[in-house]
Amino acid sequence: MKLLLVASFGGHWVQLKRISELLDGHEKTYVTTSNNLVQGSAHSIGDFSVREFYKGLIQFPKALKIIKKTQPDVVISTGAAPGVLLLFAAFILGKKTIWIDSIANSKRLSLSGRISCLFSSRVLTQWPELARGRVQYLGRLL
């Protein structure tokens, strides 16, 4: 299975890398907001916040290009706004998508996570008390 793993650099990236270690046996490509790309197959995209989503719209063609080029079976993101952008591009192109909300969000799903609920195939939380509606708790991932 071909996976596209997306996260902003920093804490979201650390969480994504930990989760990716559990996905051995799959072809993995990464997208991050850092110019210091990871080993292997990786792409970069500019960083922005959900509250500045108009900055993300400028990058939407690049997000579509990444999805078309990599042809993933599933796109997984741990956040933040650039992850939402890639998930939306994947959704438009008919790909399966998974949003995994940060373990740091113990009281409320992140704004990016709430937006992802509108179109992601699955939205996962790492806190059982936050699971409701489309948001699922399948156990602790980190």
The first five atom37 places (N, CA, C, CB, O) and aatype in JSON, in Angstrom:
{
  "aatype": [12, 11, 10, 10, 10, 19, 0, 15, 13, 7, 7, 8, 17, 19, 5, 10, 11, 1, 9, 15, 6, 10, 10, 3, 7, 8, 6, 11, 16, 18, 19, 16, 16, 15, 2, 2, 10, 19, 5, 7, 15, 0, 8, 15, 9, 7, 3, 13, 15, 19, 1, 6, 13, 18, 11, 7, 10, 9, 5, 13, 14, 11, 0, 10, 11, 9, 9, 11, 11, 16, 5, 14, 3, 19, 19, 9, 15, 16, 7, 0, 0, 14, 7, 19, 10, 10, 10, 13, 0, 0, 13, 9, 10, 7, 11, 11, 16, 9, 17, 9, 3, 15, 9, 0, 2, 15, 11, 1, 10, 15, 10, 15, 7, 1, 9, 15, 4, 10, 13, 15, 15, 1, 19, 10, 16, 5, 17, 14, 6, 10, 0, 1, 7, 1, 19, 5, 18, 10, 7, 1, 10, 10],
  "atom_mask": [
    [1, 1, 1, 1, 1],
    [1, 1, 1, 1, 1],
    [1, 1, 1, 1, 1],
    [1, 1, 1, 1, 1],
    [1, 1, 1, 1, 1],
    [1, 1, 1, 1, 1],
    [1, 1, 1, 1, 1],
    [1, 1, 1, 1, 1],
    [1, 1, 1, 1, 1],
    [1, 1, 1, 0, 1],
    [1, 1, 1, 0, 1],
    [1, 1, 1, 1, 1],
    [1, 1, 1, 1, 1],
    [1, 1, 1, 1, 1],
    [1, 1, 1, 1, 1],
    [1, 1, 1, 1, 1],
    [1, 1, 1, 1, 1],
    [1, 1, 1, 1, 1],
    [1, 1, 1, 1, 1],
    [1, 1, 1, 1, 1],
    [1, 1, 1, 1, 1],
    [1, 1, 1, 1, 1],
    [1, 1, 1, 1, 1],
    [1, 1, 1, 1, 1],
    [1, 1, 1, 0, 1],
    [1, 1, 1, 1, 1],
    [1, 1, 1, 1, 1],
    [1, 1, 1, 1, 1],
    [1, 1, 1, 1, 1],
    [1, 1, 1, 1, 1],
    [1, 1, 1, 1, 1],
    [1, 1, 1, 1, 1],
    [1, 1, 1, 1, 1],
    [1, 1, 1, 1, 1],
    [1, 1, 1, 1, 1],
    [1, 1, 1, 1, 1],
    [1, 1, 1, 1, 1],
    [1, 1, 1, 1, 1],
    [1, 1, 1, 1, 1],
    [1, 1, 1, 0, 1],
    [1, 1, 1, 1, 1],
    [1, 1, 1, 1, 1],
    [1, 1, 1, 1, 1],
    [1, 1, 1, 1, 1],
    [1, 1, 1, 1, 1],
    [1, 1, 1, 0, 1],
    [1, 1, 1, 1, 1],
    [1, 1, 1, 1, 1],
    [1, 1, 1, 1, 1],
    [1, 1, 1, 1, 1],
    [1, 1, 1, 1, 1],
    [1, 1, 1, 1, 1],
    [1, 1, 1, 1, 1],
    [1, 1, 1, 1, 1],
    [1, 1, 1, 1, 1],
    [1, 1, 1, 0, 1],
    [1, 1, 1, 1, 1],
    [1, 1, 1, 1, 1],
    [1, 1, 1, 1, 1],
    [1, 1, 1, 1, 1],
    [1, 1, 1, 1, 1],
    [1, 1, 1, 1, 1],
    [1, 1, 1, 1, 1],
    [1, 1, 1, 1, 1],
    [1, 1, 1, 1, 1],
    [1, 1, 1, 1, 1],
    [1, 1, 1, 1, 1],
    [1, 1, 1, 1, 1],
    [1, 1, 1, 1, 1],
    [1, 1, 1, 1, 1],
    [1, 1, 1, 1, 1],
    [1, 1, 1, 1, 1],
    [1, 1, 1, 1, 1],
    [1, 1, 1, 1, 1],
    [1, 1, 1, 1, 1],
    [1, 1, 1, 1, 1],
    [1, 1, 1, 1, 1],
    [1, 1, 1, 1, 1],
    [1, 1, 1, 0, 1],
    [1, 1, 1, 1, 1],
    [1, 1, 1, 1, 1],
    [1, 1, 1, 1, 1],
    [1, 1, 1, 0, 1],
    [1, 1, 1, 1, 1],
    [1, 1, 1, 1, 1],
    [1, 1, 1, 1, 1],
    [1, 1, 1, 1, 1],
    [1, 1, 1, 1, 1],
    [1, 1, 1, 1, 1],
    [1, 1, 1, 1, 1],
    [1, 1, 1, 1, 1],
    [1, 1, 1, 1, 1],
    [1, 1, 1, 1, 1],
    [1, 1, 1, 0, 1],
    [1, 1, 1, 1, 1],
    [1, 1, 1, 1, 1],
    [1, 1, 1, 1, 1],
    [1, 1, 1, 1, 1],
    [1, 1, 1, 1, 1],
    [1, 1, 1, 1, 1],
    [1, 1, 1, 1, 1],
    [1, 1, 1, 1, 1],
    [1, 1, 1, 1, 1],
    [1, 1, 1, 1, 1],
    [1, 1, 1, 1, 1],
    [1, 1, 1, 1, 1],
    [1, 1, 1, 1, 1],
    [1, 1, 1, 1, 1],
    [1, 1, 1, 1, 1],
    [1, 1, 1, 1, 1],
    [1, 1, 1, 1, 1],
    [1, 1, 1, 1, 1],
    [1, 1, 1, 0, 1],
    [1, 1, 1, 1, 1],
    [1, 1, 1, 1, 1],
    [1, 1, 1, 1, 1],
    [1, 1, 1, 1, 1],
    [1, 1, 1, 1, 1],
    [1, 1, 1, 1, 1],
    [1, 1, 1, 1, 1],
    [1, 1, 1, 1, 1],
    [1, 1, 1, 1, 1],
    [1, 1, 1, 1, 1],
    [1, 1, 1, 1, 1],
    [1, 1, 1, 1, 1],
    [1, 1, 1, 1, 1],
    [1, 1, 1, 1, 1],
    [1, 1, 1, 1, 1],
    [1, 1, 1, 1, 1],
    [1, 1, 1, 1, 1],
    [1, 1, 1, 1, 1],
    [1, 1, 1, 1, 1],
    [1, 1, 1, 0, 1],
    [1, 1, 1, 1, 1],
    [1, 1, 1, 1, 1],
    [1, 1, 1, 1, 1],
    [1, 1, 1, 1, 1],
    [1, 1, 1, 1, 1],
    [1, 1, 1, 0, 1],
    [1, 1, 1, 1, 1],
    [1, 1, 1, 1, 1],
    [1, 1, 1, 1, 1]
  ],
  "atom_positions": [
    [[0.84, -1.17, 0.0], [0.0, 0.0, 0.0], [0.9, 1.24, 0.0], [-0.96, -0.01, 1.22], [1.91, 1.29, 0.69]],
    [[0.5, 2.24, -0.78], [1.25, 3.5, -0.86], [0.61, 4.52, 0.08], [1.28, 4.04, -2.32], [-0.57, 4.82, -0.01]],
    [[1.44, 5.03, 1.0], [0.99, 6.0, 1.97], [1.66, 7.34, 1.74], [1.25, 5.51, 3.39], [2.85, 7.4, 1.43]],
    [[0.9, 8.42, 1.88], [1.44, 9.76, 1.89], [1.23, 10.28, 3.3], [0.76, 10.7, 0.79], [0.09, 10.4, 3.75]],
    [[2.32, 10.6, 3.99], [2.29, 11.02, 5.39], [2.63, 12.5, 5.46], [3.28, 10.18, 6.25], [3.69, 12.92, 5.0]],
    [[1.73, 13.29, 6.05], [1.84, 14.75, 6.01], [1.8, 15.34, 7.42], [0.73, 15.36, 5.16], [0.95, 14.98, 8.23]],
    [[2.75, 16.26, 7.7], [2.72, 16.98, 8.97], [3.58, 18.24, 8.88], [3.2, 16.09, 10.12], [4.58, 18.28, 8.17]],
    [[3.16, 19.25, 9.63], [4.0, 20.43, 9.81], [5.21, 20.01, 10.63], [3.22, 21.6, 10.5], [5.15, 19.06, 11.41]],
    [[6.31, 20.73, 10.45], [7.52, 20.41, 11.19], [7.33, 20.77, 12.67], [8.73, 21.14, 10.6], [6.6, 21.7, 12.98]],
    [[7.97, 20.06, 13.55], [7.86, 20.27, 15.0], [7.14, 19.1, 15.63], [0.0, 0.0, 0.0], [7.36, 17.95, 15.26]],
    [[6.27, 19.4, 16.59], [5.56, 18.35, 17.33], [4.69, 17.46, 16.45], [0.0, 0.0, 0.0], [4.63, 16.25, 16.66]],
    [[4.02, 18.06, 15.47], [3.2, 17.25, 14.55], [4.08, 16.27, 13.79], [2.42, 18.17, 13.56], [3.69, 15.12, 13.58]],
    [[5.26, 16.72, 13.38], [6.2, 15.89, 12.63], [6.7, 14.73, 13.51], [7.38, 16.74, 12.13], [6.78, 13.6, 13.04]],
    [[7.03, 15.03, 14.76], [7.51, 13.99, 15.68], [6.44, 12.91, 15.84], [7.87, 14.61, 17.06], [6.75, 11.72, 15.8]],
    [[5.19, 13.33, 16.01], [4.11, 12.35, 16.15], [3.93, 11.52, 14.89], [2.81, 13.06, 16.5], [3.72, 10.31, 14.96]],
    [[4.0, 12.17, 13.74], [3.84, 11.45, 12.48], [4.96, 10.42, 12.28], [3.83, 12.43, 11.3], [4.7, 9.29, 11.86]],
    [[6.19, 10.8, 12.6], [7.31, 9.87, 12.46], [7.13, 8.66, 13.38], [8.63, 10.58, 12.76], [7.44, 7.54, 12.99]],
    [[6.64, 8.88, 14.59], [6.4, 7.76, 15.52], [5.31, 6.84, 14.98], [6.0, 8.28, 16.9], [5.43, 5.62, 15.07]],
    [[4.27, 7.41, 14.44], [3.2, 6.6, 13.87], [3.71, 5.85, 12.64], [1.98, 7.49, 13.5], [3.35, 4.7, 12.42]],
    [[4.54, 6.51, 11.83], [5.03, 5.87, 10.6], [5.87, 4.64, 10.9], [5.85, 6.86, 9.77], [5.95, 3.73, 10.07]],
    [[6.51, 4.6, 12.07], [7.28, 3.42, 12.45], [6.4, 2.19, 12.61], [8.05, 3.68, 13.74], [6.88, 1.06, 12.5]],
    [[5.12, 2.41, 12.88], [4.17, 1.3, 13.02], [3.65, 0.81, 11.67], [2.99, 1.74, 13.89], [2.92, -0.18, 11.6]],
    [[4.03, 1.49, 10.62], [3.49, 1.19, 9.29], [4.53, 0.52, 8.38], [2.98, 2.47, 8.63], [4.57, 0.78, 7.18]],
    [[5.36, -0.31, 8.96], [6.36, -1.02, 8.17], [5.67, -1.89, 7.11], [7.25, -1.89, 9.07], [4.55, -2.35, 7.3]],
    [[6.36, -2.09, 6.02], [5.82, -2.91, 4.95], [5.02, -2.12, 3.92], [0.0, 0.0, 0.0], [4.53, -2.69, 2.94]],
    [[4.87, -0.83, 4.15], [4.15, 0.03, 3.21], [5.12, 1.01, 2.58], [2.99, 0.77, 3.92], [6.1, 1.41, 3.19]],
    [[4.83, 1.39, 1.35], [5.63, 2.41, 0.66], [5.2, 3.77, 1.2], [5.45, 2.32, -0.91], [4.04, 4.15, 1.09]],
    [[6.16, 4.51, 1.77], [5.84, 5.77, 2.43], [6.52, 6.95, 1.73], [6.26, 5.72, 3.9], [7.7, 6.9, 1.4]],
    [[5.74, 8.0, 1.53], [6.25, 9.27, 1.04], [5.81, 10.31, 2.05], [5.73, 9.6, -0.42], [4.7, 10.25, 2.58]],
    [[6.69, 11.28, 2.31], [6.42, 12.3, 3.33], [6.26, 13.67, 2.71], [7.54, 12.33, 4.36], [6.85, 13.99, 1.68]],
    [[5.42, 14.49, 3.36], [5.29, 15.91, 3.03], [5.4, 16.67, 4.34], [3.91, 16.22, 2.28], [4.72, 16.35, 5.32]],
    [[6.27, 17.67, 4.37], [6.46, 18.48, 5.57], [6.7, 19.93, 5.17], [7.63, 17.95, 6.42], [6.89, 20.25, 4.0]],
    [[6.69, 20.78, 6.18], [6.89, 22.21, 5.93], [8.34, 22.62, 6.09], [6.03, 23.02, 6.87], [8.66, 23.8, 5.97]],
    [[9.21, 21.67, 6.36], [10.63, 21.99, 6.53], [11.39, 21.77, 5.24], [11.23, 21.13, 7.65], [11.1, 20.85, 4.48]],
    [[12.37, 22.62, 5.01], [13.25, 22.41, 3.86], [14.27, 21.31, 4.12], [13.97, 23.71, 3.5], [14.9, 20.81, 3.19]],
    [[14.43, 20.94, 5.39], [15.33, 19.84, 5.76], [14.55, 18.54, 5.64], [15.91, 20.03, 7.2], [14.08, 17.99, 6.64]],
    [[14.43, 18.06, 4.42], [13.57, 16.91, 4.17], [14.14, 15.64, 4.78], [13.37, 16.72, 2.69], [15.35, 15.51, 4.98]],
    [[13.25, 14.72, 5.06], [13.62, 13.44, 5.65], [14.28, 12.55, 4.61], [12.4, 12.74, 6.23], [14.26, 12.84, 3.41]],
    [[14.89, 11.47, 5.1], [15.5, 10.5, 4.19], [14.43, 9.9, 3.29], [16.24, 9.38, 4.97], [13.26, 9.79, 3.67]],
    [[14.83, 9.52, 2.12], [13.91, 8.86, 1.2], [13.05, 9.85, 0.45], [0.0, 0.0, 0.0], [13.45, 10.97, 0.17]],
    [[11.87, 9.4, 0.14], [10.94, 10.16, -0.68], [10.22, 11.22, 0.17], [9.93, 9.22, -1.36], [9.53, 10.89, 1.13]],
    [[10.4, 12.5, -0.21], [9.75, 13.57, 0.55], [9.47, 14.78, -0.32], [10.62, 13.97, 1.74], [10.14, 15.01, -1.33]],
    [[8.48, 15.55, 0.09], [8.09, 16.79, -0.57], [7.93, 17.86, 0.5], [6.77, 16.62, -1.41], [7.69, 17.53, 1.67]],
    [[8.04, 19.12, 0.12], [7.79, 20.19, 1.09], [6.66, 21.08, 0.59], [9.07, 21.02, 1.33], [6.39, 21.19, -0.6]],
    [[6.02, 21.71, 1.55], [4.95, 22.65, 1.27], [5.08, 23.77, 2.31], [3.53, 21.96, 1.32], [5.52, 23.52, 3.43]],
    [[4.7, 24.98, 1.95], [4.82, 26.11, 2.87], [3.92, 25.98, 4.08], [0.0, 0.0, 0.0], [2.84, 25.39, 4.01]],
    [[4.37, 26.53, 5.18], [3.6, 26.48, 6.42], [2.62, 27.65, 6.49], [4.54, 26.5, 7.63], [2.9, 28.72, 5.96]],
    [[1.49, 27.43, 7.13], [0.48, 28.46, 7.35], [-0.47, 27.95, 8.42], [-0.28, 28.83, 6.03], [-0.47, 26.75, 8.72]],
    [[-1.27, 28.83, 8.99], [-2.25, 28.4, 9.99], [-3.64, 28.32, 9.36], [-2.26, 29.37, 11.21], [-3.88, 28.9, 8.29]],
    [[-4.53, 27.62, 10.02], [-5.9, 27.5, 9.52], [-6.56, 28.87, 9.46], [-6.72, 26.54, 10.4], [-7.38, 29.13, 8.58]],
    [[-6.22, 29.72, 10.39], [-6.82, 31.06, 10.4], [-6.32, 31.91, 9.24], [-6.5, 31.76, 11.72], [-6.91, 32.95, 8.94]],
    [[-5.25, 31.49, 8.6], [-4.72, 32.15, 7.4], [-4.87, 31.22, 6.19], [-3.23, 32.56, 7.6], [-3.97, 31.11, 5.36]],
    [[-6.0, 30.56, 6.12], [-6.16, 29.53, 5.1], [-6.03, 30.06, 3.68], [-7.5, 28.87, 5.26], [-5.71, 29.31, 2.76]],
    [[-6.27, 31.35, 3.51], [-6.08, 31.94, 2.18], [-4.64, 31.74, 1.7], [-6.43, 33.45, 2.2], [-4.4, 31.63, 0.5]],
    [[-3.67, 31.68, 2.63], [-2.29, 31.4, 2.25], [-2.16, 29.97, 1.74], [-1.34, 31.64, 3.43], [-1.32, 29.67, 0.89]],
    [[-2.99, 29.1, 2.27], [-3.0, 27.72, 1.81], [-3.61, 27.57, 0.43], [0.0, 0.0, 0.0], [-3.19, 26.71, -0.34]],
    [[-4.57, 28.41, 0.11], [-5.21, 28.34, -1.21], [-4.19, 28.55, -2.32], [-6.33, 29.37, -1.32], [-4.29, 27.96, -3.39]],
    [[-3.22, 29.39, -2.06], [-2.16, 29.63, -3.05], [-1.38, 28.34, -3.31], [-1.2, 30.75, -2.57], [-0.87, 28.13, -4.41]],
    [[-1.28, 27.5, -2.29], [-0.52, 26.25, -2.4], [-1.37, 25.06, -2.85], [0.12, 25.94, -1.08], [-0.84, 23.96, -3.04]],
    [[-2.67, 25.27, -3.02], [-3.54, 24.16, -3.39], [-3.11, 23.47, -4.69], [-4.96, 24.66, -3.53], [-3.14, 22.24, -4.74]],
    [[-2.73, 24.2, -5.73], [-2.25, 23.5, -6.94], [-1.04, 22.59, -6.66], [-1.89, 24.52, -8.03], [-0.93, 21.51, -7.22]],
    [[-0.14, 23.04, -5.79], [1.02, 22.21, -5.43], [0.56, 20.96, -4.68], [2.02, 23.02, -4.57], [1.1, 19.87, -4.9]],
    [[-0.42, 21.11, -3.79], [-0.95, 19.96, -3.06], [-1.56, 18.94, -4.02], [-2.01, 20.41, -2.03], [-1.32, 17.74, -3.9]],
    [[-2.33, 19.42, -4.98], [-2.91, 18.52, -6.0], [-1.8, 17.81, -6.79], [-3.83, 19.31, -6.97], [-1.9, 16.62, -7.07]],
    [[-0.77, 18.55, -7.14], [0.34, 17.98, -7.9], [1.04, 16.88, -7.11], [1.35, 19.08, -8.28], [1.4, 15.84, -7.68]],
    [[1.24, 17.09, -5.82], [1.87, 16.07, -4.98], [1.02, 14.81, -4.95], [2.09, 16.61, -3.56], [1.55, 13.7, -5.07]],
    [[-0.28, 14.96, -4.78], [-1.18, 13.79, -4.74], [-1.16, 13.07, -6.07], [-2.62, 14.22, -4.39], [-1.07, 11.84, -6.11]],
    [[-1.24, 13.81, -7.18], [-1.22, 13.18, -8.5], [0.1, 12.47, -8.77], [-1.49, 14.21, -9.58], [0.11, 11.39, -9.36]],
    [[1.2, 13.08, -8.35], [2.52, 12.49, -8.6], [2.75, 11.23, -7.77], [3.61, 13.51, -8.29], [3.26, 10.24, -8.29]],
    [[2.37, 11.26, -6.51], [2.66, 10.14, -5.62], [1.61, 9.03, -5.71], [2.74, 10.63, -4.19], [1.91, 7.88, -5.4]],
    [[0.41, 9.35, -6.14], [-0.68, 8.38, -6.27], [-0.83, 7.47, -5.04], [-0.45, 7.52, -7.5], [-0.77, 6.25, -5.17]],
    [[-1.01, 8.07, -3.85], [-1.14, 7.26, -2.64], [-2.48, 6.54, -2.57], [-0.95, 8.12, -1.41], [-3.47, 6.99, -3.15]],
    [[-2.5, 5.44, -1.86], [-3.76, 4.77, -1.55], [-4.45, 5.48, -0.39], [-3.54, 3.27, -1.22], [-5.68, 5.59, -0.35]],
    [[-3.64, 5.96, 0.56], [-4.15, 6.63, 1.74], [-3.24, 7.81, 2.07], [-4.26, 5.65, 2.95], [-2.01, 7.7, 1.96]],
    [[-3.83, 8.94, 2.48], [-3.09, 10.09, 2.96], [-3.39, 10.23, 4.45], [-3.47, 11.41, 2.16], [-4.55, 10.26, 4.86]],
    [[-2.33, 10.3, 5.26], [-2.46, 10.39, 6.71], [-1.78, 11.68, 7.18], [-1.83, 9.14, 7.42], [-0.67, 12.0, 6.75]],
    [[-2.48, 12.42, 8.05], [-1.88, 13.63, 8.61], [-2.11, 13.72, 10.11], [-2.45, 14.87, 7.92], [-3.17, 13.34, 10.62]],
    [[-1.09, 14.23, 10.8], [-1.2, 14.54, 12.22], [-1.3, 16.05, 12.43], [0.01, 13.97, 12.99], [-1.35, 16.52, 13.57]],
    [[-1.34, 16.82, 11.36], [-1.53, 18.26, 11.48], [-0.35, 19.04, 10.95], [0.0, 0.0, 0.0], [0.67, 18.45, 10.62]],
    [[-0.46, 20.26, 10.87], [-1.59, 21.13, 11.17], [-2.23, 21.54, 9.84], [-1.13, 22.38, 12.01], [-2.6, 20.68, 9.05]],
    [[-2.38, 22.86, 9.59], [-3.11, 23.34, 8.41], [-2.59, 22.76, 7.09], [-3.03, 24.83, 8.35], [-3.41, 22.41, 6.24]],
    [[-1.27, 22.65, 6.86], [-0.83, 22.03, 5.61], [-1.33, 20.58, 5.45], [0.69, 22.05, 5.54], [-1.56, 20.11, 4.34]],
    [[-1.5, 19.9, 6.57], [-2.07, 18.55, 6.53], [-3.52, 18.58, 6.06], [0.0, 0.0, 0.0], [-3.94, 17.73, 5.28]],
    [[-4.28, 19.56, 6.54], [-5.66, 19.72, 6.1], [-5.7, 19.95, 4.59], [-6.35, 20.9, 6.86], [-6.52, 19.37, 3.89]],
    [[-4.81, 20.8, 4.11], [-4.76, 21.11, 2.68], [-4.5, 19.86, 1.84], [-3.67, 22.15, 2.4], [-5.18, 19.63, 0.85]],
    [[-3.52, 19.05, 2.25], [-3.21, 17.82, 1.5], [-4.35, 16.82, 1.6], [-1.91, 17.2, 2.02], [-4.66, 16.14, 0.62]],
    [[-4.98, 16.72, 2.77], [-6.12, 15.81, 2.9], [-7.27, 16.24, 1.99], [-6.6, 15.76, 4.36], [-7.93, 15.41, 1.38]],
    [[-7.5, 17.56, 1.92], [-8.58, 18.04, 1.05], [-8.26, 17.77, -0.42], [-8.8, 19.55, 1.27], [-9.14, 17.36, -1.17]],
    [[-7.01, 18.0, -0.82], [-6.62, 17.69, -2.2], [-6.82, 16.21, -2.49], [-5.14, 18.09, -2.45], [-7.29, 15.84, -3.57]],
    [[-6.46, 15.36, -1.54], [-6.64, 13.92, -1.71], [-8.12, 13.56, -1.81], [-5.99, 13.15, -0.55], [-8.5, 12.72, -2.62]],
    [[-8.94, 14.19, -1.0], [-10.38, 13.99, -1.03], [-10.94, 14.34, -2.41], [-11.08, 14.83, 0.06], [-11.72, 13.58, -2.98]],
    [[-10.54, 15.49, -2.94], [-10.99, 15.93, -4.26], [-10.63, 14.9, -5.33], [-10.37, 17.3, -4.62], [-11.39, 14.69, -6.28]],
    [[-9.47, 14.26, -5.16], [-9.0, 13.28, -6.14], [-9.45, 11.85, -5.82], [-7.49, 13.32, -6.22], [-8.98, 10.9, -6.44]],
    [[-10.36, 11.71, -4.85], [-10.95, 10.41, -4.56], [-10.08, 9.46, -3.74], [0.0, 0.0, 0.0], [-10.28, 8.24, -3.8]],
    [[-9.14, 9.99, -2.99], [-8.26, 9.16, -2.16], [-8.82, 9.01, -0.75], [-6.84, 9.75, -2.11], [-9.58, 9.86, -0.28]],
    [[-8.44, 7.94, -0.08], [-8.8, 7.77, 1.32], [-7.9, 8.65, 2.17], [-8.69, 6.27, 1.75], [-6.72, 8.82, 1.87]],
    [[-8.47, 9.2, 3.24], [-7.72, 10.13, 4.08], [-7.96, 9.83, 5.56], [-8.1, 11.58, 3.76], [-9.05, 9.41, 5.95]],
    [[-6.92, 10.06, 6.36], [-7.02, 9.87, 7.81], [-6.39, 11.07, 8.51], [-6.34, 8.54, 8.25], [-5.23, 11.41, 8.25]],
    [[-7.15, 11.7, 9.37], [-6.64, 12.76, 10.23], [-6.44, 12.17, 11.62], [-7.61, 14.0, 10.26], [-7.38, 11.58, 12.17]],
    [[-5.26, 12.31, 12.2], [-4.98, 11.87, 13.56], [-4.69, 13.13, 14.37], [-3.77, 10.84, 13.62], [-3.66, 13.77, 14.19]],
    [[-5.61, 13.47, 15.27], [-5.43, 14.69, 16.04], [-4.3, 14.52, 17.04], [-6.73, 15.07, 16.76], [-4.08, 13.43, 17.58]],
    [[-3.6, 15.6, 17.29], [-2.44, 15.59, 18.18], [-2.81, 15.12, 19.58], [-1.83, 16.97, 18.26], [-3.88, 15.43, 20.1]],
    [[-1.91, 14.38, 20.18], [-2.11, 13.92, 21.55], [-2.19, 15.1, 22.51], [-0.98, 12.98, 21.97], [-2.73, 14.96, 23.61]],
    [[-1.67, 16.24, 22.12], [-1.71, 17.44, 22.97], [-3.12, 17.99, 23.13], [-0.81, 18.52, 22.38], [-3.39, 18.74, 24.07]],
    [[-4.03, 17.62, 22.24], [-5.4, 18.14, 22.29], [-6.27, 17.23, 23.15], [-6.0, 18.26, 20.86], [-7.05, 16.43, 22.63]],
    [[-6.14, 17.36, 24.46], [-6.85, 16.48, 25.38], [-8.22, 17.01, 25.8], [-6.01, 16.25, 26.61], [-9.05, 16.25, 26.29]],
    [[-8.46, 18.28, 25.6], [-9.74, 18.89, 26.02], [-10.71, 19.1, 24.86], [-9.48, 20.22, 26.69], [-11.93, 19.05, 25.04]],
    [[-10.15, 19.32, 23.68], [-10.98, 19.63, 22.51], [-10.2, 19.28, 21.25], [-11.4, 21.14, 22.5], [-8.98, 19.45, 21.19]],
    [[-10.91, 18.79, 20.24], [-10.29, 18.53, 18.96], [-9.75, 19.84, 18.4], [-11.29, 17.87, 17.97], [-10.37, 20.89, 18.55]],
    [[-8.59, 19.79, 17.74], [-8.0, 20.99, 17.16], [-8.92, 21.57, 16.09], [-6.62, 20.68, 16.57], [-9.79, 20.89, 15.56]],
    [[-8.71, 22.84, 15.79], [-9.47, 23.48, 14.72], [-9.24, 22.75, 13.4], [-9.08, 24.97, 14.59], [-10.18, 22.53, 12.64]],
    [[-7.99, 22.38, 13.12], [-7.69, 21.63, 11.9], [-8.41, 20.29, 11.9], [-6.18, 21.42, 11.75], [-8.9, 19.84, 10.86]],
    [[-8.48, 19.65, 13.06], [-9.2, 18.38, 13.17], [-10.69, 18.54, 12.93], [0.0, 0.0, 0.0], [-11.31, 17.71, 12.27]],
    [[-11.25, 19.62, 13.45], [-12.68, 19.87, 13.24], [-12.97, 20.14, 11.76], [-13.15, 21.06, 14.11], [-14.0, 19.72, 11.24]],
    [[-12.07, 20.85, 11.1], [-12.24, 21.09, 9.66], [-12.11, 19.77, 8.9], [-11.18, 22.12, 9.14], [-12.87, 19.51, 7.96]],
    [[-11.17, 18.94, 9.29], [-10.96, 17.65, 8.61], [-12.19, 16.75, 8.71], [-9.75, 16.94, 9.21], [-12.4, 15.91, 7.84]],
    [[-12.98, 16.93, 9.76], [-14.22, 16.13, 9.91], [-15.17, 16.32, 8.73], [-14.94, 16.51, 11.21], [-16.0, 15.46, 8.46]],
    [[-15.04, 17.44, 8.04], [-15.95, 17.73, 6.93], [-15.7, 16.86, 5.71], [-15.82, 19.18, 6.54], [-16.61, 16.68, 4.89]],
    [[-14.49, 16.3, 5.56], [-14.2, 15.55, 4.33], [-13.28, 14.35, 4.5], [-13.59, 16.47, 3.34], [-13.15, 13.56, 3.56]],
    [[-12.66, 14.17, 5.64], [-11.74, 13.04, 5.81], [-12.5, 11.72, 5.92], [-10.86, 13.24, 7.04], [-13.6, 11.67, 6.47]],
    [[-11.89, 10.66, 5.4], [-12.49, 9.33, 5.51], [-12.6, 8.92, 6.97], [-11.65, 8.3, 4.72], [-13.6, 8.33, 7.38]],
    [[-11.56, 9.23, 7.75], [-11.55, 8.92, 9.18], [-10.89, 10.06, 9.94], [-10.82, 7.58, 9.46], [-9.92, 10.65, 9.47]],
    [[-11.43, 10.36, 11.11], [-10.82, 11.34, 12.01], [-10.64, 10.63, 13.34], [-11.72, 12.65, 12.16], [-11.59, 10.11, 13.93]],
    [[-9.39, 10.61, 13.8], [-9.06, 9.88, 15.03], [-8.58, 10.83, 16.11], [-8.0, 8.81, 14.75], [-7.83, 11.77, 15.85]],
    [[-9.01, 10.55, 17.33], [-8.52, 11.27, 18.5], [-7.76, 10.28, 19.37], [-9.69, 11.95, 19.29], [-7.98, 9.07, 19.29]],
    [[-6.89, 10.79, 20.2], [-6.14, 9.93, 21.1], [-6.67, 10.02, 22.52], [-4.66, 10.3, 21.06], [-6.02, 9.56, 23.47]],
    [[-7.86, 10.6, 22.67], [-8.51, 10.75, 23.96], [-9.94, 10.23, 23.85], [-8.49, 12.23, 24.43], [-10.72, 10.77, 23.08]],
    [[-10.31, 9.18, 24.62], [-11.65, 8.58, 24.48], [-12.79, 9.57, 24.73], [-11.78, 7.43, 25.44], [-13.85, 9.44, 24.11]],
    [[-12.6, 10.54, 25.6], [-13.67, 11.49, 25.91], [-13.95, 12.46, 24.75], [-13.32, 12.27, 27.15], [-14.97, 13.15, 24.78]],
    [[-13.08, 12.51, 23.75], [-13.31, 13.39, 22.6], [-13.98, 12.67, 21.43], [-11.99, 13.98, 22.14], [-14.33, 13.3, 20.43]],
    [[-14.16, 11.38, 21.55], [-14.77, 10.6, 20.47], [-16.29, 10.81, 20.47], [-14.43, 9.09, 20.61], [-16.99, 10.42, 21.4]],
    [[-16.76, 11.42, 19.4], [-18.2, 11.6, 19.2], [-18.42, 11.99, 17.74], [-18.8, 12.68, 20.18], [-17.55, 12.57, 17.09]],
    [[-19.6, 11.67, 17.24], [-19.87, 11.95, 15.83], [-18.91, 11.19, 14.93], [0.0, 0.0, 0.0], [-18.77, 9.97, 15.06]],
    [[-18.27, 11.88, 14.04], [-17.32, 11.26, 13.1], [-15.95, 11.01, 13.71], [-17.17, 12.14, 11.88], [-15.11, 10.35, 13.1]],
    [[-15.72, 11.52, 14.9], [-14.41, 11.39, 15.55], [-14.36, 10.08, 16.33], [-14.12, 12.6, 16.49], [-15.22, 9.82, 17.17]],
    [[-13.36, 9.27, 16.03], [-13.24, 7.95, 16.64], [-12.01, 7.86, 17.54], [-13.18, 6.88, 15.57], [-10.98, 8.5, 17.29]],
    [[-12.14, 7.06, 18.58], [-11.0, 6.72, 19.43], [-10.74, 5.23, 19.24], [-11.29, 7.07, 20.96], [-11.61, 4.41, 19.54]],
    [[-9.58, 4.88, 18.74], [-9.23, 3.48, 18.5], [-8.11, 3.02, 19.43], [-8.82, 3.28, 17.03], [-7.5, 1.98, 19.22]],
    [[-7.86, 3.81, 20.45], [-6.76, 3.52, 21.37], [-5.67, 4.57, 21.2], [0.0, 0.0, 0.0], [-5.69, 5.36, 20.27]],
    [[-4.72, 4.56, 22.12], [-3.62, 5.51, 22.08], [-2.65, 5.11, 21.0], [-2.91, 5.61, 23.43], [-2.25, 3.95, 20.91]],
    [[-2.28, 6.05, 20.19], [-1.32, 5.79, 19.13], [0.08, 6.17, 19.55], [-1.71, 6.55, 17.87], [1.06, 5.64, 19.01]],
    [[0.21, 7.07, 20.49], [1.52, 7.54, 20.96], [1.63, 7.38, 22.46], [1.75, 8.99, 20.57], [2.66, 7.72, 23.04]]
  ]
}
